[in-house]
């Protein structure tokens, strides 16, 4: 009971935004995981890239803020992973990751 009370009243406990902000942000990770089942033509490259930048910035914020917010860091690291995967699916579908044809060999 003392450990729970200490967690409840800690600077990153459930009485603070250091706790509820990351909890809410796990929704981005869940949505990204669900979107992995959708066809790649439905992926918005601009939005996915924006989510990558967003998560990258907030990973740095979570590391620099005092006290360090490891829950927020884990959330945004997970989201960065999911969004980078989605971005790779988008890039493959759009043909950005296709090898260039060597035009010197064709006659």
C-alpha positions in Angstrom: 0.0 0.0 0.0 2.9 2.4 0.7 4.4 1.8 -2.7 1.1 2.5 -4.4 0.7 5.7 -2.3 4.2 6.8 -3.3 3.4 6.2 -7.0 0.1 8.0 -6.7 1.9 11.1 -5.2 5.1 11.0 -7.3 6.0 13.8 -9.7 5.1 11.5 -12.6 2.2 9.7 -11.0 -1.5 9.7 -12.1 -2.2 13.0 -10.5 0.0 14.8 -13.1 0.0 15.5 -16.8 3.4 13.6 -16.9 1.2 10.5 -16.6 -2.0 11.2 -18.5 -0.3 12.8 -21.5 1.6 9.7 -22.4 -1.4 7.5 -21.6 -3.5 9.4 -24.2 -0.6 9.3 -26.7 -0.7 5.5 -26.7 -3.7 6.0 -28.9 -1.4 7.1 -31.8 0.5 3.8 -31.4 -2.7 1.8 -31.4 -4.0 3.5 -34.4 -0.8 3.0 -36.3 -0.8 -0.7 -35.4 -4.4 -1.0 -36.7 -3.4 0.8 -39.9 -0.8 -1.8 -40.7 -3.6 -4.0 -41.9 -4.9 -1.5 -44.4 -3.7 -1.3 -48.0 -0.7 1.0 -48.6 -2.6 3.2 -51.0 -4.6 4.5 -48.0 -1.5 5.8 -46.3 -1.0 9.6 -46.3 2.7 10.2 -46.8 2.5 13.8 -45.5 0.6 12.8 -42.3 2.9 9.9 -41.6 6.0 12.1 -42.1 4.5 14.7 -39.8 3.9 12.0 -37.1 7.5 10.9 -37.4 8.7 14.4 -36.8 6.2 14.9 -34.0 7.3 11.7 -32.2 11.0 12.5 -32.7 10.6 15.9 -31.1 8.6 14.6 -28.2 11.1 11.8 -27.6 13.7 14.5 -27.1 11.3 16.5 -24.9 10.6 13.4 -22.7 14.3 12.9 -22.2 15.1 16.5 -21.4 12.2 17.4 -19.1 12.8 17.0 -15.4 11.8 14.6 -14.0 12.5 12.5 -17.0 9.3 11.1 -18.4 10.1 7.5 -19.4 6.4 6.7 -20.1 6.3 9.5 -22.7 9.6 8.4 -24.1 8.5 4.8 -24.5 5.2 6.0 -26.1 6.9 8.2 -28.7 9.6 5.7 -29.4 6.9 3.1 -30.1 5.0 5.5 -32.3 8.2 6.5 -34.2 8.8 2.8 -35.0 5.2 2.3 -36.2 5.2 5.5 -38.3 8.5 4.7 -39.9 7.2 1.3 -40.9 4.1 2.9 -42.3 6.3 5.5 -44.2 8.3 2.6 -45.7 5.1 0.9 -46.8 4.0 4.2 -48.4 7.4 4.7 -50.1 7.5 1.2 -51.5 3.9 1.6 -52.8 4.7 4.9 -54.5 7.9 3.4 -56.1 10.3 5.6 -54.2 12.4 2.6 -53.1 12.6 0.9 -56.4 16.1 0.5 -57.9 16.9 2.8 -60.8 17.1 1.2 -64.2 20.5 1.3 -65.8 19.8 3.0 -69.1 23.4 2.5 -70.5 22.8 -1.3 -71.0 19.6 -0.9 -73.0 19.9 -0.5 -76.8 
